[in-house]
Amino acid sequence: MKNLLLIITALTLLGASCKTENEPWIDLINGSLDSWEQVNGSAGYKLVDGAIVGTTVIASPNSFLCTKEHFSDFILEFDVLVDSVMNSGVQIRSNSFPDFLNGRVHGYQVELDPSERAWTAGIYDESSRMWLYPLDRNPAGQKAFVNNEWNHIRVEAIGNSIRTWCNGIPCADLVDDMTLSGFIGLQVHGIGRDSTMLGKEVIWKNIRIITEDVAEYVTPYEPVIPQNSYLVNKLTELEVENGWKLLWDGETGTGWRSITGDAFPEAGWVIENGELCIDGKGGSIVTTEKYSNFELIIDFKYSEGGNSGIKYFIDGDIESGTGYNLGCEYQILDGRINPEGMIPSHTIGALYDIVEPITPRDNGANMWNRARIVINGNSVEHWLNNQMTVKYERGTDEWREMVVNSKYKGVEGFGEAESGRILLQDHSTVVSFRSIKIKEL
């Protein structure tokens, strides 16, 4: 039996070797750096024994050694060794334009993260939307990177799909169509004036790419990790298969109504360019249907000083005049400007006036942020930009004590409804929403 296992293993390795030999790989180093150019920063890059060595320098912004050629659909592989105290990354489908931040490199970055956070092979949007796919919801992916060792990264970018692996472990599954072509760039992160970080190295080798007949060589799709889609007002095939539906169609007020009437408000809410925008004069709106257990995703953009919220378990009725806008609230607030942000339980991502959020990562005013609310029985989670900010249990003694210590202390049974409508709040400031989707659990 032992000999049989050895034979099977050898045949497997031989088959993998033959497959690799037949794949149309292109070496992106090929003995020189002639096909690369430095963009931004003054970190050092040099070729040593066939590997590219990047070295930190004092008082430099992020530096990038970029391919002169741009790529659209491709499979990219490389090995990397990064100092355990550094943060780095590899740009894909990225660009540098004179009229965008004075030529600053921007675009998708495959993260290299040896810290305890462990987001290696997650996807960051450099100088733009920031984190698109951190690894908080992929604990197996967080364990893939090995500190102080060579790590192997694979990236498959096909159409609007970007998937990554670290040492063979799936890490990111992103669907996004903002940028479909650009250069590949090796990042040496800026260190400011921290002399203890001077001379730290990140080393890349075996950088190779497939650009022809790419679809023939992709890894068979097996959705073993969460998929993050940033398609605007659209669902992916996987989302449809998993029971997601659009809660707003991107064009009409269907499925929503005023909190004080049966119809979508004629004024105050503007539907334009796939966005649902409140100008601060239209009153809040609610879903026509009620929901109990669900996962809800909403992209939102607030103006400077903006204040709004996403409420759930709205179970009152218009006829009685009670509870028609009262429910648990996912807070939306520009805490950088709005003085209400000084109250911890009023900051973005909080359960408004009840639970303070954990280190929310806010993209800021006039930028799109993503809210995710998960309700399963009495268990509730708030997420902001793919990171959890709040987790609580309804209906417990602890819950009722928190309510008593909030502005809802006089509301009997607050937050304990079995189901309710979802509300988008008008708080007299300009806020936009899009890509509103829900999956009932």
N, C-alpha and C positions, 0 to 999 in steps of 0.2 A: 504493500500500500504506500509506503514511504517513497519507493522508487517511482510509483505511478504519479504521485503528487509532484515529484521533481520533474517528471517528463511533461506533465500538464503545464507547470509553471514555465518551463523552458519554451514550450510551444507558444504559450501566451505572449511571452516577451519577444519571441521571434516574430509573431504576427504583428505586434505593436511596432517593432522595428521596421518591418516591411511596409506597413502603412505609412509610417513617418517618411521613409525613403521615397514613397510614391507621391507624397503631398508636395504641392508646388511652393515650398517655403522660400522666402527671400531674406537673406541676411542683411539686417539694417546697419551693421557695423562694417563688415567686410574689409577689415584691416585698416580702416582710416575713418576720420570724421568729416570727410569731404561732403557727405550728403546731409550734414547737420549744421545748424547755425545757432548762436546764442541769442536769445530774445529776453530782455529785461535782466536786471541784476548784474552783479560782478563776481559771483561765485566762480571758482575754478573748475574747469572740466578738462580731463586729459585721458588719452588712451594708454592703458597699461596692460600688456599681455593679453590683448584682445578684449579687454573690459573697459567700460567708461567709468571713470572715478570722478565724482562730484564732491567738492570740498567747500565747507562753509567759510564765509568771510564776515568781518565786522561791518555793520552799518550798510548792508545791502538789502534791498527788497527781495522777494522771491525771485530766483533765477531759473531759467529754463533753457535747456539745450534741445532744440526742436528740429525735426526733419524738415528739409526744404520741400519735400513732396507732401501733398495733402492726400488723405485717404478717406474713403466713404465706407463701403462694406469690407470688413476684414476680420481675420483671426490673428491676434497678436499674442506672442508668448515671450517671456523673459525670465531670467533668474536675477534676484536682487539680494544684496547684503547691506543692511542699513544699521548704522550705529544705534544702539538701544535707547539713547536719549534723544534721538532725532525724530522728526516728522518729515515725510517726503511724499512723493506721488508721481504718477505718470499721466500726463495729459493725453487725451484722445479726442479726435474730432474737435480740436481747439483752434483758436484764431487769435490774431493780433491786428487790430485795425487802428489807424491813426485817430479816427474820430470816436473811438470808444476807450475812455479812460486813458487817453494819450498813448495808445498802443499796448496797454497792459494785456498780458495773456489771459484769456478767459475760455471757459468751456469745461467739459467733463474731465474729472480727474479720478483715476483709480488710486485710492488711498494706500499709503504705506505707513502703518501705524504700530510701532513696537510698544506703545504705552499700555497701561492697564485697561484703557478703553477698548483696545483690540478691534479696531475697525478696518484692518487691512483688507483690501479688495472691495471695500465699500465705495460708493460713488459720490463725489463732491462736485459741485458746480462752481469752479474757481471764478472769483470776481463777479459772480452773478447770483444765482438762487441758493447758493451754499449747499446744505446736505440734501441730496435726493434719495440716497440709500445708505444710511448708517446701518450698523449690524446689531442694533438693540434687539431686533426680533429674530435674529439668527445666531443663537448661542453656539451652534456647531461651527459656523463660519468664524466666530470670534476665537475659537480654539485652533484654527488652522495654521496661523502664523507661528513660526518658531524663532524666538529671539536669538540673536548672535549666530544665526545659521543662514545658509543660502536658502531662499524661498522661491518657489516656482509659481508664477502668475500667468493665467490664461484669460484673455478677453475676447469675446465674440460680439462684434457689432454688426448687426444685419438689419437694415431698414431702421425701424424705430425701436428695435430691441438691443439692449446692451446687457450681456451676462458675463459674470466673472467667477473665477476659481482661484483659490490659493492652495497650493500643494494638493490639487485634485478635489478639494472640498468646495461645493457651490457657495458663493458668498453674496452675490447681488444678482437680482433679476429686475431690471429697470426697463420700462417702456416710456419713451419720450421722443418727440419729433422736433424739438427746437433746433438742433444742429445735426445735420446728416453728413457733414464732411469737414475735415480740418487736419492739422498736423498732429504728430505725436511729440510730446515734450517731456524731458526728464527734469524733474524739479529738485533744486536744492533750496530748502526753506530758509527764509531770512531769519537771522538770530538777533537782530537789533545790535545792541552794543554789549551783549553778554559774552565776556571774554572766555568764560568756562566752556562755551560752545564753539569756540574758534577751532578750525581745523578738523571738525567732525566730517566723516565721509559716508557717502552712499555709493554703492558700486553696482552697476548693471552689466550683465553679460548674456550671451546667447539670445540677443534681441532679434526676433525673426517674425515675419508676417506673411500671411496668405491673402492675396487680393484677387485671384482669378478663381471662378467657379466656387466661390466661398461656401455657398449653401451645401455643397457636396461634402464638406469637411466639418460641419458644425456638430456639436455634441447633441445627441438625441434629447429632445425636450422632455424632461421629467420634472414637473413642478413640485420640488421637495422643499422649497423655501418660499416665503411670501413674495408676491410680485407687486412692485410699486409702479403704477401707471400715472403718468402726467399728461395723457392725452386729454385735450380740452373737450368736455361735454361728450365724451365717447367712452364706450366700454371695450375692453379687450375681449378676445375669444375666451380666455381663461376666466375672466370676471363673469361673463355671461354663463359659462358652464358652472361656476360656483355660486350662482344665484344672485349676483349683483343686479341692480336696476338703477337707472337714472331717476333721481328724485326731482330733477328739473331738466326739461328737454333742451334748454339753451336758446329757445326762441319765443316761447309764449309763457303765460302765467298758469298754464294747466297744472293742476295738482296743488295749487296754492290759493289762499284767499286772505282777505283782510281779517284781523282779529275782531273787527266790529261789523263784519258783514259776510255774505255768502260768496262774493265775487273778489277777484284779484283787483287791487286798487287801481283806479284809472289815472291817478296822479301820484307823484312822489317816488315811484319805482320805475326805473328806466331799463329796458332790455335792449342792449346794443352790443354788437361785436362779440356775442357769446357770453356777455356778462350781465348779471342781475344786480343793478346798482340802486342803492337808496340815497336820496339827496338830503335826507334829514327832515322831510316834510310829508312822508307818505304813510307813517304808522307801521307798526310791525305786521308781518305776515306769518301765517301758519300753514302747515300741510292740511289738505282736506281729509287725509286718512290719519288714523292713530296707529302707533307702533309700541311694542313692548320690548322684546329682546332684539337687538340689532347692532350692526356695525355701520357707522355713518362717517363718510369722508366729505369734507367741504373745503374747497380752496377759497381763501378770502384775502382781500387787500383793503387796508384802511388808509385814510388820508392822515396828514399830520395832525396829531391831537385826537385822532379818531377813537370812538367808543361805540361798541356794539356787543352782541353776544348771540350765541346759539343756545336756545332753551329747549328742553325736552321734558316729557311727562306733563305737558300742558293738558290738563284734564277737566278744566272748567267749561262753562258754556256761556254763550253770548246772551241768551234769553234771561238767565238769572243775574247777569252782570257780575258774576264772581269767578275768579280763577282763570279767566280767559287769556291772561298773559302771564300767569304765575307758574313757574316751574324751575327746575335745576338749570343753572346757566353756565355754559362754557364761555368764559370771559374773553372778549376781544378788546384790546386797549393799547393805545400808543403810550406806553409807560415812560418813554423818554421825554415826553412833553406834557401829557395830561397829568395834573397833580394827583388824580385818583390813583395813579400808579405807585404812590407812596404807601398805600395800604397793601400789605402783602397778599391778602386774599382777594384783591381786586386786580392783580396783575394778569397779563395775558396767559391763557391756558389754565387759570384757576377754576375751581368750582366757586363761582362768585359769592363772596362774603362768608364762605364756609371753610374751604380748604385751600391753603396756599400752595401754589405749584412748585415743583422741584425743578430748579435751574432751567427755565424755559429758554429755548433757542429761537429768538424772534428775529425774522429777517428784516423787520423795520417797516416804516411807513412807505406807502406807494410800491411795495414789493408783495408778491404773492406768498402767502403762508398757507400751510395745510393743517386743518383741524381733523382729528380722528376721535370719535367717541364710540366706545364699546360698552354695551349694556347686556349682561347675561344674568338674569335673575336680579338679585340685589347687588351684584358686583358691577362697578362702573369704573371705566378708565377714560382719562383725557390724554390725548397725545397732541403735541405740536411739532410739526416738521419732522415726523417719524421718531420722536422721542417722547416717552411717557412723562407727563407732568403731574398727574393726579390719579390716585387709585383709592376708592373708598367703598364701603358696604352700607347700603341703605337698610332701614328697618331695624337696626340694632340699638342698644342702649347708648352706645358711643355716638351713633348717628344723631339720635334725638337730642343728646347733650350738645352736639355741635350746632344743631338747628336752634336750640334755645339760646345759644350765645351769638346768634346772628340776627339780621334784620327780619328773619322769617319766624321769630320766636312765637308770634301770635297766630301763626297759620297751622291749624290742626292737621296732622298727617302730612306735613310738607315733604315732598319728594318721595312719597311712598305709594303713589299710584301704580297700578299694574300696567297701565298703558297710557299713552297721551300723544298729543300732536307735537311736532317739531316746529320751532319758531325762529325766525330771523328777525333780530331786533332793530328797530329804528330808535337811535339814541341821539338824534339831532346832529349827526355828523355823516360825512360821505363814506360809505363802505360798499365794496363790490364783492359778489360771490360768483362762483362758477364750479363746474365739475362736481355737482352735488349728487352723490350716489349712496345707495344704502343696500345692505344685505341683512335680511331678517334671519335671526339665529334660532 
